């Protein structure tokens, strides 16, 4: 659905989504484009009830009632859609994200609710089946978290893996297109090679540094090695991992400056948040908002968020 409004900033967005009716109608048009679909049996012939927002399925074997929020991150929420939309804008438009402490002040909810809203939005940004990357692909790893010796006694030893209390992260980037970021628990060939094979087409050119864990990539790809250990950062003017290095810098500044610290348990959602925002950094506010709204299907329950 083509956007019917243009908002260049938060003020414009709040002016447009001024009440729940406008928000719900926008969500309905965006999800269904004038053709409501039952989320239970997928019949496309429901009818609207008298309250103006509830539909009832006309399939005689279903007959269930639903609204546009059923089957989305907004299902059963007590938070107005207008606040959800502001939260979505803030987390996706701010280069480094927004903390739950700031969000709770901005939209008038408790800090606990703001934390849950942020994680629901991060969860919806996940791609169930990411596209295989091709062309020129950079692969690099980094490590998130403070030094083990600097941690509070209650936090020491909680990070998984072999990285001295930090959490390992691998990034796989198709230049000017798509970015995949995952937690890794080891940086050896048995971990790195399968991760690349799972995400990159075999006709791609893969660029890495000279870490030994990447050595056998030459058996599967056109593998270009940039020897960082000898002070080389670009080969033949085009082969480098500088794009990923720039993303790592942005990720770490965001975590340290906005969130201060992130547990390994929840780090995966933060990686999704930063990678999706990075990929959409060059599109306008409306297109970015609509892109993320199109991913609103699915729901993260609070009990699943906090369980071990």
N, C-alpha and C positions, 0 to 999 in steps of 0.2 A: 504494500500500500504506500503510495506516495505521501510524504509528510504534508499535512495541511497547515502547518505553522512553522515559523522559523524563529528559533531562540538562540541568541548568541551568548547568553549568560544566564546565571541563576535567576536574576530578577525577571527576565522575559519568561522563563519556564514557570515560575510561580504565578505570574500574571495569567498565563494561558491555562494552566491546570488549577483554576481557582476554586473548584469544588468537586465533590465526588462524582457528580453526574458527568461532568466533562471528562474526568479521568476514566470512568468506566466506559463511556462511549468510545473514547480513544482506544482503550484496550480491546474492546469488542471489534472495532473496525480493523485494528492492527492484527488481531489474532484470526479473525474470520473474514474480513473484507466483505461484509454484508451477507455472508452465508454461514450462520451459526452451525456448529457441529457438536453433537453430543459427545462428551468426553468418556462416556461409559460404553456405548455401543457404536460410536462414530457415525450414527445416522445424521444425514444433513437436512432433515426436515422437522426440526423442533419448532415450537411456537412459543411466543412470549406471553407471560402471565401479566396480570393487571398491575403489579408493582413496578413494571417498567424495566426490571433488571434480571428477573428470574425467567428461565426457559424450562419447558417441559418437553421431553422427548416424545415424538409421536409414534415411535416404534412400539407396537403392542407388546413385545417381549421385554421392553425396557421401562418406558414411562417414567423415567427418573427426572427429577428437577435439578437444575444446575445454573450457575452464573458464569460469567467470563473468567472468574478467578479460579474456578475448579480445575485442578490439574496443573496449577502454576505455583510459583513461590508465594503468591498472595492468598492462597487458599486458607480459609478459616482464620485469617489475620484480623486482629482487632485494631490494627493501625490503619488509618485512612490511606487510601491509594495516593492522595496528594503528598503525603509524607514519604511514602515508598518511592514515588517518582523523584522527589527531591534527593532522597538518599542515593538512588541509582545515578542521578546526575553527578552528585558530589564524588562518589567513589570511582566513577568512570572518567570524569573530566579532570580531576585534580591529578597532576602528573605523579605525585607520590601517594595518592590515596587520602583517606581521612580516618582518623582514629575514632573508636567508639565514644571516647570522652568528648571529642569535638562534635560528633554527630548527634549525641544526645542533647547537647546544648542548642544545636542548630535547628533540630526539628521538634524538640520538646517531648522526648521520651526518656525513659530511664537509661542509664548506661548499659545495663544488662540487655535491654531490648535493642538498643543500638548495636551492641556487639552481635546479637543474633541476626539482626537485619543485614549487617555487613557480611556475615558468613553465609547467609542465604543467597545474597547477591553473588558472592564469590563462587558458591556451589553451582549456580545456574550458568556460569561462564565456562564451565568445563565442557570440553568436546568429547563426546562419547567415542567417536571414531575419527581421530585427526587424520587429515590428508597426509599421504606419504610425500615427503619433501623431495625436490629434484633440483637440477641446475647446480648452482654454486651453493654449497652447504657448509656452514661453519659449525664446528663442534668444540665445546670447551667446558670446563668444569670450574666450580668455585665452592667456597665453604662459608656457611652462614652461622653466626653465633660468636659469643665472646670466648676468651680463653678460659679453659677449665679452672685455672688457678684463681681467676677473678670472680668466679661464680659464688653465690651464696651456698652454704653447706647443703641446704635442702635441694639444690638444683644440680649439684655435681653428679656426673655419671649418668644423667638422664638421656643424653643424646645417643642415638644408635650409631653403629658403624665404627670406623677406625680413625677418625680424624681429630683426635685430641679434644673431644667435647664439642666440636663444631658439627654441623650437618652438611653433608656433601650434596651438591646440586649439579646436574648436567644440563647444558643448554644445546639445542640443535636448531640452527637458524638458516632458513632459505632466504637469501638476501632479498630485501625489498618486498618480502611476502609474508612468510609465516614463521612463528617461533614456538618451539616446544620446550618446556622446562619441567624437569622431573627431579625428585629426590633420588639420590643414589647412596647406597650404604657401603659400597666399596669402590675403589678407583682402579680395579684391575681389569685385565682383558676379558675375563669371564662376565663382568658386569657391563663394561663400556661397549664392547663389540655387539652383543645382542641388542642393546638399547638403540644403537645406530641402525642396525639391520631392521629393527621393528618400525623405524620411523622414516627411513630414507630409501628412495628408489635406487636400484643398483646401477643405473646409468648416470647417477649424480657424480659431481666432483666434490669430494669431501676434504675440507681443510682443517687441520688440527695443529696443535703444538707438538713438540717431540717427546711427550710423555710416553713411556713404554707401553702403557695400556692400550694405546691406539695403533701399535706397530702392525698388527695383523689386518688392519683395515685395507691394506694394499691387496689382500687376497679377494676383496669383494668390490672395491671401488677404485676409481682414479683418485688416489690419495696423495694430497699435497701436504708436506710437512714444513712448518715454520719453526725454526730452531730458536725458541725463546731463550733457552739456556745459554746460547752463544751470542745473544744480543740481536738476533734477527727477528724482525716483526712483520716484514712484507717481502714476498718472493715474487719476482717478475711483475711487480707493480699491481697485482690483482689478488694474490693469494695471501690471506691474512685472517685473523680472528678478531680484528679490532672492533667489528660491529657488536659481537657478543661481549667483548670487554666493556664497551660503552653501556650495554644493558646491565651488566653486573654492577657497574658503578651506580646506575640509577636505582637498581633494586636494593643495594646495600644502604644507600643514602635514605631511601624511603623507609626501610625497616628501622634504621637507627634513629632517623629524625622524626618519623610519624608514629611508629608502633613501638620503638625502643627495643623490644625483644619479641621473638616469635618462637613458640615451641615447635618441636619437630612434628608433634601430633597435628597441628593446624597449618604447618608451613606449606603444604601442597596447595591449599586454597589461596594463600597469599601469592604463590608463584603464578597461579592461574590469573589472579587479578592483575599483577604487574605485566605479565606477558600479553594478555588481551588488550590492556590499555596501551601498551607499547605498539601493538600491531595496528591500532586504530588512531594513532596519534596524528595522522595527516588528514583525517576526514573531519567534516564540520560537526557542530554540536548536535544538530537534529539527526543526522545520519548515524552518529555514534550512539545516541540515545535509542534510536529505533533498532539499531543492530543488537544492542544488549536486551532491549525489550523483547525482541524476537526469540530470545533464548530463555524466556521466563517459565517455560514448561518444566515440571518437576518440582520437588519440594524436599527441603532438608528439615527434619524434625529436631526439636531441641534435645530430646533424649538421645538421638543419634549423634548430635554434635558434641555432647559432653561425655559420652560413654568412653571407657578406656579402649 
